[in-house]
Amino acid sequence: MCGQAERAPGTSTVPTCTAPKKIRGFPAGFCSETGYEQDLPTKQNILCSRQPVRAVLRKVLEPEPKSEIAQNISAKIRDPESFSVSGEPSLLPLSIHYQIPARKRFVIVLERSNSMGLNNRWSLLHGELFRFISTLPNDSEVALITFGSTAALTLSPTLLTSENREGIYGRIPRRHLEEDTACLECAVKLAMKTLSLGSPMSSGTLILITASAAKPAGFGEMLQTISEGSHKVYTVAFEKSIFYEARLLAQYGYTFIVHEKHHDVLAGAVNISDIFTSILQTAGGVKLRKFHQEQKISDDSNIVSGTFVVEESLRDNLWVQIASPDEDDIEMFELTNPTGKVFEFPKYEHGLVYFKLTGSQEPGIWTYRARLFQKDQLVRVSIQVLAEPSHKDSIVLEAWTSVDYEGVNALNTPVKIFARLTSHTSPVLDSEVVATIERPGVSEPVSIRLRDTGSGYPDITQGDGIYSAYFTQFTSEPGFYSVVVTVKNKDGSARLPRLSQSGDSEETCCGSSLPFSYTVPITQFSRHTLVPSFFVKEGSQFYLRQGSPTRNDVFSPSRITDFKLANYLDDSLYVTLKWRAPGNDYDFGQAFRYEIRCYTNREALREENFNDMGILVHTSLIPTPEIYGTEQRSTVGIPWPNEVFYYAIVAYDEEGNRGEVSNVISVYAEENPPTPAPTVGFGQEILDSDAYPIHESMPLTSTGSDTLIYVVSGVVSAVLVVILVILLAVLARTRWSKQIKRSDSSQIYVKDCESSIGGTLKKNGSYPDISKDNSLNSARVWRDTDSCEKNSMRKSPIPSISDNLSWRYMEQNKAVGQEVAGVHRQHSDPNSPNPPSTDSSMYSSNDSESNGEFILGPGPRISVMEDFTVYRDLSHLDSNQEYFSFSQLPQELHGLSIVPYSPGYDTMDSKLPYFDTMESKRRHISLV
């Protein structure tokens, strides 16, 4: 139901989404439904889903449809005969009921089974029960019931006095039983009877202290018995010794769970102390406030010391307590007040070491000092200071959660934690409020910051002194959670608001903050309070990510409710937007990214239309989310001017969970039409003056005829035609010359000499011309026989390998038909910038009868590429120097006699015996 988000325990459940009685623009009463602004970020819209008050009231007050079944009206009348018109009416006798103030009755139900002896539970309870009984008001009654396998009334209801408190506490058994069973339902039934002793109309308080891990067989009947009475039930249980159904007892009161982390006795003692302090405040009406708590470790000299501040408005009945894992560790404990008075005689009793200073004490800085018995290791102690208010303006801290007795499911519902901080009737602003949540199992506590921002998620109104936050850090297992809220004013930022005395301020409909004119600072203070435990029915789900367990994130970032227009950028279609960063899980953590959209219609930015209709602002213009509460800005562009655009923003987390759409803002950029540039020239008054005569252009005419115009036009046209013809001829000649040069430079010259053995080398195949880039431009026709003469000067203009390097292949005993590879040639001019051209041909001999003849045929080809760097370096080599490695020759050429070619080779004396026999068989073969 809307309006219950910030409902404190004991307050009314009437919806808080109400509007002022008088609103400007509307008649007296509530806001009109027709003119209601459902998009304003008001408390009414946040709590009541954008519905006006009239709509909410109409839905609540709408009469139920008439039932078709006839109702017996007379059955609802206590005395139908008194309504009879026949005869004299008979009236019921007069009865008077009155109620006298009833004493507060407390029935303590204490379990004595063997499980109470674990983790020092029994001794810790003994000490806190003593403080509880010592602090109860004098007009209270106390009864005691203990139970194991059976329940017994140890102390009947007894009125507390200043003389019998010690005796009442002495009725608590000093030892627990060795029994493992405990009859919980027996003890509860006996307690309900004890509460009903005397006047049946009186109400009481049942304090149930149990460590039963098993659900009683008659648990349902026990709940029924409790519901029949109007008594409050405060359950104190231990985390490791409690059944989950015990949470149902909280529907009749509150449930407090003692968390025993790593068998930490000191932490357990503090937890139990906070539980009984909370019971004293709520059930006993004792205005006891805990304002200082800290833990200290002894130094090398076994001394523990420190200070605390006693406030001016909180200094009555001071209680200072020191605790250690073993009460025998405390050897000396003393206090010193601000005036120097020393209190050096504390009380050592019932497992406690404490000072109880009745009456008003000195405000200011107090110091304490304790000496511990010497041990082999350092000792950790806890210091707690409590007092009662001495003034009505004392600061009061209250805290609660949004979870009822049924519990909550961690997969879909976050827990809201609230704390109210007031000074008399005024809220306290800008305080540091932190909630520490104890979680089940071995999980460490989690601390979160509570804020009074009025954002609506979850805090509704800013400046009302109610601080709130979301809790989403659940464990994977179900169980009980406990919350301790601490408030501090270390840096002096806390303030009290003060309203204006003029009273002429006009009420407005909108806003989510309380008005005030100015604030006043508050002195340093601190408060601690314990929130009743809540139950989580199903924990969070975890999965492995990179080898580590990761919680399945099901909670989205909180809604941004302060989306605003910061400013316009001059002479541009850009505006700056600002907002405060949300969290990752509502207000916890840090979001992953933002998404801003705009549209000309507000309806396009609703929840159901945002992703489909909104115009997305480019991500490069949007910043990365910062920590919660940090102000962020973004400069975005308006699609076009002279039209209203609406903007909204949402936040996403790493898992893709999207928060709700923010409040919508409107932006309008006006662009005026361009102003025409002023005319440069003379004014009309100047042009009309006689000082500037008007000169008019006259048409071009001939006094005689138009023959002259025709002649001039014809001559110009003829000249243009001649010039065009000349240009075309030049272009054609240039293109033709280039084609001739290209044709001449691409000729391939091949030796086709007649063989002395009658064989003729003939071209077997034709290969593509790839020598077009040769620098040879001569058009001279060469015969292929010109290169066959020994001393011929008319050799082919194409560079031949014979001009640089050649070998003679000679084999005396050559088999007929010996095959040699074809030749692949590559020419290069070292001085030419053009790349070398290549060409290849294959030849064969048609005379294979001679033994010494080489046959170039279709056998396997051998290509030896020329190294042009060799050509450049041949100038410094003589004819006898070998620069070719025989091992690099193909396998087919191994065994041949290869003689380096020299310029004078062709002119060698052929009459020598060797060449005489081989002259007819000599052939020139170039290998590349």
Long-range contacts (C-beta under 8 A, 24 or more apart in sequence): 2-47, 2-48, 2-49, 2-56, 3-47, 3-48, 5-47, 5-402, 5-416, 5-458, 5-460, 6-418, 6-458, 6-459, 6-460, 6-461, 6-466, 6-468, 8-398, 8-400, 8-418, 8-420, 9-400, 15-47, 15-48, 15-56, 16-43, 16-47, 16-460, 17-43, 17-44, 17-47, 17-48, 17-53, 17-56, 18-44, 18-53, 19-44, 19-52, 19-53, 19-509, 20-507, 20-508, 20-509, 22-507, 23-507, 23-508, 23-509, 24-506, 24-508, 24-509, 30-54, 30-57, 31-509, 37-510, 39-602, 39-663, 39-664, 40-510, 40-663, 41-456, 41-512, 41-561, 41-562, 41-663, 42-509, 42-510, 42-511, 42-512, 43-456, 43-460, 43-461, 43-512, 46-456, 46-460, 46-512, 46-561, 47-460, 99-201, 102-199, 102-201, 102-202, 102-203, 103-139, 103-140, 103-141, 103-159, 103-202, 104-137, 104-139, 104-140, 104-141, 104-204, 104-205, 104-283, 104-284, 104-285, 105-140, 105-141, 105-142, 105-143, 105-157, 105-195, 105-202, 105-204, 105-205, 106-136, 106-140, 106-141, 106-142, 106-143, 106-204, 106-205, 106-207, 106-283, 106-284, 107-143, 107-144, 107-145, 107-157, 107-191, 107-194, 107-195, 107-204, 107-205, 107-206, 107-207, 108-142, 108-143, 108-144, 108-145, 108-207, 108-209, 109-145, 109-146, 109-147, 109-187, 109-188, 109-191, 109-206, 109-207, 109-208, 109-209, 109-210, 110-144, 110-145, 110-146, 110-147, 110-172, 110-173, 110-209, 111-146, 111-147, 111-148, 111-182, 111-184, 111-187, 111-209, 111-210, 111-211, 111-212, 112-146, 112-147, 112-148, 112-173, 112-176, 112-177, 112-179, 112-182, 113-148, 113-176, 113-177, 113-179, 113-180, 113-181, 113-182, 113-211, 113-212, 114-176, 114-177, 114-178, 114-179, 114-180, 115-180, 115-182, 115-211, 115-212, 115-213, 115-241, 116-176, 116-211, 117-176, 118-211, 118-240, 118-241, 119-238, 119-260, 119-263, 119-265, 119-268, 120-265, 120-268, 121-211, 121-238, 121-258, 121-268, 122-175, 122-176, 123-351, 124-265, 124-268, 124-269, 124-272, 124-351, 125-209, 125-272, 126-172, 126-174, 126-350, 126-351, 127-269, 127-350, 127-351, 127-352, 128-269, 128-272, 128-273, 128-275, 128-276, 129-169, 129-172, 129-276, 130-169, 130-349, 130-350, 130-351, 130-352, 131-273, 131-276, 131-319, 131-352, 131-354, 132-276, 132-279, 132-280, 133-160, 133-165, 133-168, 133-169, 134-165, 134-169, 134-356, 135-280, 135-284, 135-286, 135-288, 136-160, 136-280, 136-284, 136-286, 137-284, 137-285, 137-286, 138-162, 140-284, 142-168, 143-194, 144-168, 144-171, 144-172, 145-187, 145-190, 145-191, 145-194, 146-173, 147-182, 147-183, 147-184, 147-186, 147-187, 147-190, 148-177, 148-179, 148-181, 148-182, 148-183, 149-179, 149-181, 149-182, 149-183, 150-183, 150-186, 151-183, 151-186, 151-187, 151-189, 151-190, 153-190, 153-194, 156-194, 156-197, 157-194, 157-197, 157-198, 169-350, 182-210, 182-211, 182-212, 183-216, 184-210, 184-212, 184-216, 184-219, 184-222, 185-216, 185-217, 185-218, 185-219, 185-221, 185-222, 188-222, 188-225, 188-226, 189-222, 189-225, 192-225, 192-226, 192-228, 192-229, 192-231, 195-229, 195-231, 196-229, 203-229, 203-230, 203-231, 203-232, 204-231, 204-232, 205-231, 205-232, 205-233, 205-234, 205-253, 205-279, 205-283, 206-231, 206-232, 206-233, 206-234, 206-253, 207-234, 207-236, 207-279, 207-283, 208-233, 208-234, 208-235, 208-236, 208-249, 209-236, 209-237, 210-235, 210-236, 210-237, 210-242, 210-246, 211-237, 211-238, 211-241, 211-242, 212-241, 212-242, 212-243, 213-240, 213-241, 213-242, 213-243, 214-243, 215-243, 215-245, 219-245, 223-248, 223-249, 226-252, 227-252, 232-283, 234-279, 234-283, 236-272, 236-275, 239-440, 239-479, 239-480, 242-480, 244-478, 244-479, 244-535, 247-405, 247-406, 247-407, 247-480, 247-535, 248-405, 249-405, 250-404, 250-405, 250-532, 251-404, 251-405, 254-278, 254-282, 254-532, 255-405, 255-480, 255-532, 255-533, 255-535, 256-482, 256-530, 256-532, 256-533, 257-480, 257-482, 257-533, 259-438, 259-440, 259-482, 261-438, 261-442, 262-442, 265-325, 266-295, 266-323, 266-324, 266-325, 266-380, 266-381, 266-382, 269-323, 269-382, 270-323, 270-382, 270-384, 271-482, 273-321, 273-384, 274-484, 274-528, 274-529, 274-530, 275-530, 277-386, 277-530, 278-529, 278-530, 278-532, 286-388, 287-388, 287-389, 288-317, 288-319, 288-386, 288-387, 288-388, 289-314, 289-386, 289-387, 289-388, 289-389, 289-394, 289-396, 289-397, 289-527, 290-384, 290-385, 290-386, 290-527, 290-528, 290-529, 291-385, 291-386, 291-387, 291-525, 291-526, 291-527, 291-528, 292-383, 292-384, 292-385, 292-526, 293-382, 293-383, 293-384, 293-385, 293-528, 294-382, 294-383, 295-380, 295-381, 295-382, 295-383, 296-380, 296-381, 296-382, 296-383, 297-378, 297-379, 297-380, 297-381, 298-372, 298-378, 298-379, 298-380, 298-381, 299-378, 302-371, 302-372, 302-373, 302-374, 302-375, 302-379, 303-369, 303-370, 303-371, 303-372, 304-369, 304-370, 304-371, 304-372, 304-381, 305-367, 305-368, 305-369, 305-370, 306-367, 306-368, 306-383, 307-365, 307-366, 307-367, 307-368, 308-365, 308-366, 308-368, 308-383, 308-385, 309-364, 309-365, 309-366, 309-524, 309-525, 309-526, 310-361, 310-362, 310-363, 310-364, 310-365, 310-366, 310-387, 311-363, 311-394, 311-523, 311-525, 312-363, 312-390, 312-391, 312-523, 313-389, 313-390, 313-391, 313-393, 313-394, 313-395, 314-387, 314-388, 314-389, 314-390, 314-394, 314-395, 314-525, 315-360, 315-361, 315-362, 315-363, 315-387, 315-390, 316-359, 316-360, 316-361, 316-387, 316-388, 316-389, 316-390, 317-356, 317-357, 317-358, 317-359, 317-387, 317-388, 318-355, 318-356, 318-357, 318-361, 318-385, 318-386, 318-387, 319-354, 319-355, 319-356, 319-357, 319-384, 319-385, 319-386, 319-387, 320-354, 320-355, 320-357, 320-368, 320-383, 320-384, 320-385, 321-352, 321-353, 321-354, 321-355, 321-383, 321-384, 321-385, 321-386, 322-346, 322-353, 322-354, 322-368, 322-370, 322-381, 322-382, 322-383, 323-352, 323-353, 323-381, 323-382, 323-384, 324-372, 324-379, 324-380, 324-381, 324-382, 325-379, 325-380, 327-351, 327-352, 327-353, 328-373, 329-372, 329-373, 329-375, 329-379, 329-381, 330-370, 330-372, 330-381, 331-370, 331-371, 331-372, 331-373, 332-369, 332-370, 332-371, 333-368, 333-369, 333-370, 334-368, 334-369, 334-370, 335-366, 335-367, 335-368, 336-366, 336-367, 336-368, 336-369, 337-361, 337-362, 337-364, 337-366, 338-362, 338-363, 338-364, 338-365, 338-366, 360-390, 361-387, 392-424, 393-423, 393-424, 394-423, 394-424, 395-421, 395-422, 395-423, 395-428, 395-487, 395-522, 395-525, 395-527, 396-420, 396-421, 396-422, 396-423, 397-421, 397-485, 397-487, 397-527, 397-528, 397-529, 398-529, 399-435, 399-483, 399-485, 399-529, 399-530, 399-531, 400-531, 400-532, 401-483, 401-531, 401-532, 401-534, 402-458, 403-534, 403-535, 405-535, 406-535, 406-537, 407-534, 407-535, 407-536, 407-537, 408-534, 408-535, 408-536, 408-537, 409-536, 409-537, 409-538, 410-472, 410-474, 410-536, 410-538, 410-539, 410-540, 411-538, 411-540, 411-541, 411-554, 412-554, 414-470, 414-471, 414-472, 414-555, 414-585, 414-586, 415-470, 415-471, 415-472, 415-481, 415-534, 416-458, 416-468, 416-469, 416-470, 416-471, 417-448, 417-450, 417-468, 417-469, 417-470, 417-471, 417-483, 417-485, 417-531, 418-450, 418-458, 418-466, 418-467, 418-468, 419-450, 419-466, 419-467, 419-468, 419-485, 419-487, 419-529, 420-465, 420-466, 420-467, 421-465, 421-467, 421-487, 421-527, 422-465, 423-496, 423-522, 426-465, 426-496, 426-497, 427-463, 427-464, 427-465, 427-466, 427-496, 427-497, 427-514, 428-465, 428-494, 428-495, 428-496, 428-522, 429-463, 429-465, 429-494, 429-495, 429-496, 429-497, 429-519, 430-493, 430-494, 430-495, 431-467, 431-487, 431-488, 431-489, 431-493, 431-494, 432-487, 432-488, 432-489, 432-490, 432-491, 432-493, 432-494, 433-467, 433-485, 433-486, 433-487, 434-485, 434-486, 434-487, 434-488, 435-469, 435-471, 435-483, 435-484, 435-485, 435-486, 435-531, 436-483, 436-484, 436-485, 436-486, 437-471, 437-473, 437-481, 437-482, 437-483, 438-481, 438-482, 438-483, 438-484, 439-473, 439-474, 439-475, 439-479, 439-481, 440-475, 440-477, 440-478, 440-479, 440-480, 440-481, 440-536, 441-475, 441-477, 441-479, 443-475, 446-471, 446-473, 448-588, 450-485, 451-587, 451-629, 453-629, 454-512, 454-513, 455-512, 455-558, 455-559, 455-561, 455-562, 455-580, 456-512, 456-559, 456-561, 457-558, 457-559, 457-561, 457-586, 457-587, 458-586, 458-587, 460-512, 461-512, 461-513, 461-514, 462-512, 462-513, 462-514, 463-497, 463-513, 463-514, 463-516, 464-514, 469-587, 469-588, 470-555, 470-558, 470-583, 470-585, 470-586, 470-587, 470-588, 471-588, 472-555, 472-585, 472-586, 472-588, 473-585, 473-588, 474-536, 474-539, 474-540, 475-539, 475-540, 476-539, 476-540, 476-541, 476-542, 477-539, 478-535, 478-536, 478-537, 478-538, 478-539, 479-535, 479-536, 479-539, 480-533, 480-534, 480-535, 480-536, 481-533, 481-534, 481-535, 481-536, 482-530, 482-531, 482-533, 483-530, 483-531, 483-533, 483-534, 484-528, 484-529, 484-530, 484-531, 485-528, 485-529, 485-530, 485-531, 486-526, 486-527, 486-528, 487-525, 487-526, 487-527, 487-528, 488-525, 488-526, 489-522, 489-523, 489-524, 489-525, 489-526, 490-524, 492-521, 492-522, 492-524, 494-521, 494-522, 494-525, 495-519, 495-520, 495-521, 495-522, 496-520, 496-521, 496-522, 552-655, 553-584, 553-585, 553-653, 553-654, 553-655, 553-657, 554-657, 555-585, 555-586, 555-657, 556-585, 556-586, 556-651, 556-652, 556-653, 556-657, 556-658, 556-659, 556-660, 557-582, 557-583, 557-584, 557-585, 557-586, 557-591, 557-651, 557-652, 557-653, 557-657, 557-658, 557-659, 558-582, 558-583, 558-586, 558-587, 558-651, 558-659, 559-659, 559-660, 559-661, 559-662, 560-649, 560-650, 560-651, 560-659, 560-662, 560-663, 561-662, 561-663, 562-663, 563-647, 563-648, 563-649, 563-662, 563-663, 563-664, 563-665, 564-665, 565-665, 565-667, 566-633, 568-669, 569-635, 573-637, 573-638, 573-639, 573-640, 573-641, 573-669, 573-671, 574-635, 574-636, 574-637, 574-638, 575-635, 575-636, 575-638, 575-667, 575-669, 576-633, 576-634, 576-635, 577-633, 577-634, 577-635, 577-636, 577-647, 577-649, 577-665, 578-631, 578-632, 578-633, 578-634, 579-631, 579-632, 579-649, 579-662, 580-628, 580-629, 580-630, 580-631, 580-632, 581-625, 581-626, 581-627, 581-628, 581-629, 581-630, 581-631, 581-632, 582-625, 582-628, 582-651, 582-659, 583-628, 584-653, 584-654, 585-653, 587-628, 588-628, 589-628, 590-625, 590-626, 590-627, 590-628, 591-625, 591-651, 591-652, 591-653, 591-659, 592-625, 592-651, 592-652, 592-653, 592-654, 593-619, 593-622, 593-624, 593-625, 593-651, 593-652, 594-622, 594-623, 594-625, 594-634, 594-649, 594-650, 594-651, 594-652, 595-622, 595-649, 595-650, 595-651, 595-652, 595-658, 596-621, 596-622, 596-634, 596-636, 596-647, 596-648, 596-649, 597-647, 597-648, 597-649, 598-636, 598-638, 598-639, 598-645, 598-646, 598-647, 598-648, 598-667, 599-645, 599-646, 600-643, 600-644, 600-645, 600-646, 601-646, 602-646, 602-664, 604-646, 605-646, 605-647, 605-648, 605-661, 605-664, 606-661, 607-660, 607-661, 610-648, 610-650, 610-661, 614-648, 615-639, 625-651, 638-667, 638-669, 641-669, 641-670, 641-671, 642-669, 642-670, 642-671, 643-668, 644-668, 740-779, 741-777, 742-772, 744-776, 744-777, 744-778, 744-779, 745-771, 745-772, 745-773, 745-774, 745-775, 745-776, 745-777, 746-771, 746-772, 746-774, 747-798, 748-798, 748-839, 748-841, 749-782, 749-784, 749-787, 749-796, 749-797, 749-798, 750-784, 750-841, 751-784, 751-787, 751-788, 751-924, 752-784, 752-785, 753-784, 753-785, 753-787, 753-788, 754-788, 755-845, 755-847, 755-853, 755-923, 756-919, 756-920, 756-921, 757-847, 757-849, 757-850, 757-853, 757-920, 757-921, 758-847, 759-845, 759-846, 759-847, 759-848, 759-850, 759-853, 760-845, 760-846, 760-847, 761-843, 761-844, 761-845, 761-856, 762-843, 762-844, 762-846, 763-841, 763-842, 763-843, 764-841, 764-842, 764-843, 764-844, 764-857, 764-858, 765-841, 765-842, 766-841, 767-839, 767-840, 767-841, 769-839, 770-837, 770-838, 770-839, 771-798, 771-827, 771-837, 771-838, 771-839, 772-837, 773-834, 773-835, 773-837, 774-798, 774-827, 774-834, 774-837, 775-829, 775-832, 775-834, 790-906, 790-907, 791-906, 791-907, 798-827, 799-827, 799-828, 799-829, 800-827, 800-926, 801-825, 801-866, 801-926, 801-927, 801-928, 802-901, 802-924, 802-926, 804-870, 804-871, 804-874, 805-866, 805-870, 805-871, 805-874, 805-884, 805-900, 805-901, 806-900, 806-901, 806-905, 806-924, 806-925, 806-926, 806-927, 807-884, 807-898, 807-899, 807-900, 807-901, 807-925, 807-927, 808-897, 808-898, 808-899, 808-901, 808-905, 808-922, 808-924, 808-925, 809-854, 809-893, 809-896, 809-897, 809-898, 809-923, 809-925, 810-852, 810-896, 810-897, 810-899, 810-918, 811-852, 811-895, 811-896, 811-897, 812-852, 813-851, 814-851, 814-852, 814-853, 814-854, 815-851, 816-848, 816-849, 816-850, 816-851, 816-853, 817-848, 817-855, 818-854, 818-855, 819-855, 819-856, 819-857, 819-859, 819-860, 819-892, 820-854, 820-855, 820-856, 820-859, 820-862, 820-892, 820-893, 820-925, 821-856, 821-859, 821-860, 821-861, 821-862, 821-863, 821-890, 821-892, 822-856, 822-861, 822-862, 823-856, 823-925, 823-926, 823-927, 823-928, 824-861, 824-863, 824-864, 824-865, 824-928, 825-866, 825-926, 825-928, 826-865, 826-866, 826-928, 828-866, 828-868, 828-871, 830-868, 830-871, 830-872, 836-868, 850-921, 852-918, 852-921, 853-921, 854-923, 854-925, 860-892, 862-890, 862-892, 862-893, 862-927, 863-928, 864-889, 864-890, 864-927, 864-928, 865-928, 866-928
